[in-house]
C-alpha cells in the first residue's frame, strides 16, 4: 500500500522556477521529491542544506560527472520535464 504524502511546496517546472527554488529553500533542511512528468518516475532525497543540494542539481557539469540515476534523468529529459516537491521542511 502506498502512502499519500501532501507536499509542503510544489514547483511544477524546475527549469522555469529555478531561482525561486533556490531562494525559498535557502538555509533550510528537508525531504524532497523529483518527479519526471513524462514517465512519472520519482526520486526521494533529503538534505540539511536544501539550497546547496539544489545548486548541485542545477549544475550541469556536476551532473555529467556523477553517476546517479536522478542526475542522468535530469540531463536526458531536461528540468522542464520535472516537478520538485518539498515533502517536509525544517527551519
C-alpha positions as CSV (number, residue, x, y, z in Angstrom):
1,X,0.0,0.0,0.0
2,X,1.3,3.5,-0.9
3,X,1.1,6.3,1.5
4,X,-0.2,9.6,0.1
5,X,2.0,12.5,1.0
6,X,0.9,16.1,0.7
7,X,3.8,18.3,-0.2
8,X,4.6,21.5,1.7
9,X,5.6,23.2,-1.6
10,X,5.3,22.1,-5.3
11,X,7.4,23.6,-8.0
12,X,5.7,22.4,-11.2
13,X,8.5,23.2,-13.6
14,X,12.0,23.0,-12.2
15,X,13.5,24.8,-15.2
16,X,11.3,27.9,-15.0
17,X,11.3,28.1,-11.2
18,X,15.0,27.5,-10.6
19,X,15.7,30.9,-9.0
20,X,12.6,30.7,-6.8
21,X,13.5,27.1,-5.7
22,X,17.0,28.3,-4.6
23,X,15.7,31.4,-2.9
24,X,12.8,29.8,-1.0
25,X,14.9,26.9,0.3
26,X,17.9,28.9,1.5
27,X,19.3,27.7,4.8
28,X,16.5,25.0,5.2
29,X,16.6,21.3,5.7
30,X,14.1,18.8,4.4
31,X,12.9,15.9,2.3
32,X,12.2,16.4,-1.3
33,X,10.9,14.5,-4.4
34,X,11.8,15.0,-8.0
35,X,9.1,13.6,-10.3
36,X,9.6,13.0,-14.1
37,X,6.5,14.4,-15.8
38,X,6.9,12.1,-18.8
39,X,7.2,8.7,-17.1
40,X,6.1,9.5,-13.6
41,X,9.2,8.0,-12.0
42,X,10.3,9.8,-8.8
43,X,13.4,10.2,-6.7
44,X,13.3,11.0,-2.9
45,X,16.1,12.8,-1.3
46,X,17.0,14.7,1.9
47,X,19.4,17.4,2.8
48,X,20.4,19.5,5.7
49,X,21.0,22.4,3.3
50,X,18.4,22.3,0.5
51,X,19.7,25.3,-1.5
52,X,23.2,23.8,-1.6
53,X,21.8,20.4,-2.7
54,X,19.6,22.0,-5.4
55,X,22.6,24.1,-6.7
56,X,24.3,20.7,-7.4
57,X,21.2,19.5,-9.3
58,X,21.2,22.7,-11.4
59,X,24.9,22.4,-12.2
60,X,25.1,20.5,-15.5
61,X,28.9,19.9,-15.2
62,X,28.3,18.3,-11.8
63,X,25.5,16.1,-13.1
64,X,27.7,15.0,-16.1
65,X,30.4,13.8,-13.7
66,X,28.3,11.9,-11.2
67,X,26.7,8.5,-11.7
68,X,23.3,8.8,-10.0
69,X,20.1,7.9,-11.9
70,X,18.4,11.2,-11.0
71,X,21.2,13.1,-12.5
72,X,21.1,11.1,-15.7
73,X,17.4,11.6,-15.9
74,X,17.6,15.4,-15.4
75,X,20.2,15.5,-18.2
76,X,18.2,13.2,-20.5
77,X,14.7,14.8,-20.0
78,X,15.6,18.3,-19.0
79,X,14.5,20.3,-16.0
80,X,11.3,21.5,-17.6
81,X,10.0,17.8,-17.6
82,X,10.4,17.5,-13.8
83,X,8.5,18.9,-10.9
84,X,10.2,19.3,-7.5
85,X,8.2,18.9,-4.3
86,X,9.3,19.7,-0.8
87,X,7.7,17.0,1.3
88,X,8.9,18.1,4.7
89,X,10.8,21.2,5.8
90,X,12.8,22.1,8.9
91,X,13.7,25.6,9.8
